Amino acid sequence: MQRKHLFLALLSAGLILLIFLIMQPLEVIHFVDYIAILAPKGAIALAERNLLLIIQAVMLIVVIPVYLFTFIFSWKFSATKPHEHYDPDLVDNKVAEYFWWGIPAVLTAAICVLTCYKTAELDPYKPIPSEKKTITIQVVALQWKWLFIYPEEQIASVNFLQFPVGAPVRFEITADAPMNSFWIPHLGGQIYAMPGMRTVLHLIADEAGVYRGSSANLSGTGFAGMVFQAKASTEEEFQNWVAQAKASSGLDYAQLAKPSSYDPVQMYTVAPGLFDQIVMKYMK
């Protein structure tokens, strides 16, 4: 009896909360915008979000009936209904076996095919077709900060990067510290940064804005401060930022590479080939 009262209390509380949310102004309940992967700002992130939702919807085809029939059977064959018919031989019923094994098997196969197709389509090494020129940004995961090198412009920045909205960005990623993971949730999935290796990630921003980037891999005491800003701006704003960076002082990489956390945004000029030197320093 106590469990029944608890169930009714929780059900009532849930209904009251639902009614409260429905009656609120739309701007109050737009909490989805705060979940980056559910509020994509680029084509890659949008495709990944859609794939996630499609797979969740397919799985719910199995999950919802399971929960529904759990409540139905619990009510129908409860101790308060002793005269209900119970068939212990249902376990050998072929129609039922085909139903509860066949449907999940078909849905699992569908998810596998869809995931394989989308994995190839969203290959991070695959360039993004566009009429705009692709921007190359070389990413170095340090301890505990991010260094972004623009090889064509011969500039670099710490914990901040900027690029034109609508222009594909080719990230070349490595690490000069313990293995890490580069991630801008609003624009796409994460990819690892490893010493002595060069990984590639192609992203694009379809909307102007400043997006939070972070490390997606625990890397020690300064991990919490290893965040950066990714700004998608107009072409004019990007060129102004490049000109400002070119007026900065030269980069002392040996000093910058020393462990530190919560570093402020800084801009530098750099000599050509710095990224390749960082990668090759771990090669025999």
N, C-alpha and C positions, 0 to 999 in steps of 0.2 A: 504493500500500500504506500509505503514511504517512497519507493522508487517511482511509482506512478505519479505521485505529487511532485517529485523532483523533475520528472520528464515534462509534466504540464507547465511547471514554472519556467523551465528553460525554453520551452516552445513559445510561451507567452512573451518572455523577454526578447526572443529573436524576432517575433512579429512586431513588437513595439519598436525595436531598433530599426527594422526595415521600413516601417511607416514613417519614423522620424527622418530617415535618410531621404525618402521619397519627397517629403514635404520641404526639404531644405532647398535653397537656391542652388542652381547648377554649379556655380563657382565653388561652393563649399564641398561638393562631393566629387570634384574632378581630381581625386587623389591619385588616379592612374598616371597623371602627368609626372608624379614624383617617383614613379617606378620606371627607370630609364628604359629597360628592355621592352616595356609595354607602350612606350611613347617614342617610337623611332623617328629620327630626323634625317635619315638617309636611306637610299635604296637597299643597301645591304642589310641594315638593321630591320627595315620593313619586311624583307623576305624572310629573315630569321624569325621575326615575331610571328608572321603568318604561319610559318612551318610549326612553331611551338603551339599555336592555338589550334591548328588543324589536327595535330597529333593528340592534343588534350581532348578535342571533341570526339575523335575516333575512340579513344580509350573510355570516354564517358558512355559510349554505346554499351559497353560491358558493365561499367561500374554502377551506373544509375539503376539498371534492373536488379543488380545484386542487392543493393541497399533497399530497393523497393520491396522485393520479394522477401527479404529478411524480416521486415516489419510485418508484411502480410502473413507469412508463415508463423511468426511469433504470436500474432494475434489469433490466427485461425486455429492453431493447435496448442493454445495455452491451457494451463491446468483448469481454467474456469470453463472450458468447453470440452468436457470429457466424452461427449457423444460424437465428436467429429471423427470422420473416417480417416484412418491412418494406414497407408499401404507400404509395408516394409520392403516389398519387392520392387519398388520404384528404382532402386539402385541398379537393377539389371534392365531397365527400360531403354531400348535402343534409340527410340525417338528422343528421349530426354538426353541420352549420352551424346547423340549427334548435335543436339542443341547447345549443351553447355561446354562441349569440346570443339565443335566445328566452328561456331561463330567467333570465339576468341582466336582460333587458329587462322581464320581468314583475315580478321582485322590485324593480327600481328604481321602476317605476310604483307598486307597493304601498307602498314607503317614501315616495314623494312624496305619495300620498293620505293616508297616516297622519300624516305630518308637517304637512301643511296643516290637517288636522282638529284635531290637538293644538295647533297654533299658535293657532288661533282659540279653542279651549277654554281655553288657558292664557294668554290675553291679559293682560299685567301690569296693564292699565287696568281689567280686569273685576273688579268687587267679588266678594268671597267670601261666599256666603249663610251666615248663621249666626243663631242665636237671641241670641247675645251682641252687645253694642254694638261697633261698629267704632271702634278707636282711631286717631286721626289723629296722625301724627308727621311733622314737616317736617324734612328732612335738608339740611344745607348742607355741601358739600365745601370745606374750607378748605385752606390750604397749611401743614402737612401734618397735618391733624386733621379730625375730624368733629364738627359741631355738630348736636344733635338738639333741636328745638323742639316743645313740646306746646302748641298754640295754645289749646285749651280750658282747660288747667290753668295757662297762662301761666308755664311753667317751661322750662328748657333744661338740657342736659347736654353735656359734652364727652367723646367717646370711650366713651360708655356710654348704653344705652337699656334701658328696662324696660317690659314690657307683660304683661297677664294671659294665661295659657295658655288656648288655645281661643278667644281673641277675635281676630277679623280685624284686621289692621293695615293702614291705608292710609298708605303713605309718599309724601309729596310731596317731590321731590328737585330740587335746583339746585346751583350751584357759585358761589363767590365767589373763584375761583382758576382755574388751568388745568383743562380738561375732565378729569373723573375718572369712576370707575365704582363704584357701591355694590353690595356683595355680601355676603350671609350664606349660605354654601353649604349649611348644614344645613336652611335654610328655603326656598331657591329660587334662581333664577338672578339674574344681575347686570343692572343697568340703568344707563345713563349719566347723569352729573350734568354739566350744561353751564351756563355763565354766561348769564343772560338768558332761560333756558328752565326750564320746570317739567315734569318727567316724573313718572309715577305708577307705583307698584308695590304690589300687594296680596299680603301674606303672612300665614301663620298658623302658630303652633306648637302641635302636638298633645301635646307632652311638656314638662314643666317642665325647665329647665336653663339653662346659660349657654353661648351659642354664639358662636364667633369670627366677627367680621365684618372686612372688609378692603377696601382699594382694589384693583380689578381692572384698573387702567390706570396705566401708568408715568407719574409726574408730577414727577420731579425727585429731588433728593438725599435728601429726607426720606420717600420713598415707602415704604421698609421699615418705618418706624414708624407708618404710617397705618393702624392697626388699632383695633378697638373690640370691646366685649362687648355682646351682645344677650341680655338675661335674660328668660326666660319664667317667670313666677311665679304664685302664687295671687293672687286679686283683693285679698285683705287685705294681702299683702306689697306689691302695687303701690300701693295707697292709702297705706300707711305711707311708701313711698319718695316719693310725690308730696308728702305732708305735710312730709317732711324737706327736699325741694327748695324748697318754698315758704318755708321758714325761711332760705334762703340769701340772699346779697347780690344786688344787681342786676347785670345783665350790661353790661360795657363792651365793646360789640361792636367798636369801632374798635381797641381794644387786642388783643382776642382774634383778630381777623382777620389780624394780622401773622404772617408765616411763622414756624413753629416745628414741631418734631417730637418724638415720644415724649412728648406732653403727658399728664400724669396726669388721672384722672377728676375733673371739676369739675361743680358744679351751680349754677344761677343762677335768678333770677326775671327775666322778660322782659316788655316792654310789648307790647300787641297790635299785629299788623301788621309785625313785624320781617321775617318771611320774604318778604312781598310787597315790602318796601322793598329787600331784597337782590336780588330778581328784577328789579325795575324800574330799579335803578341803572344797568343796562347798556342800557336802552331809550333811544331818542332822544327 
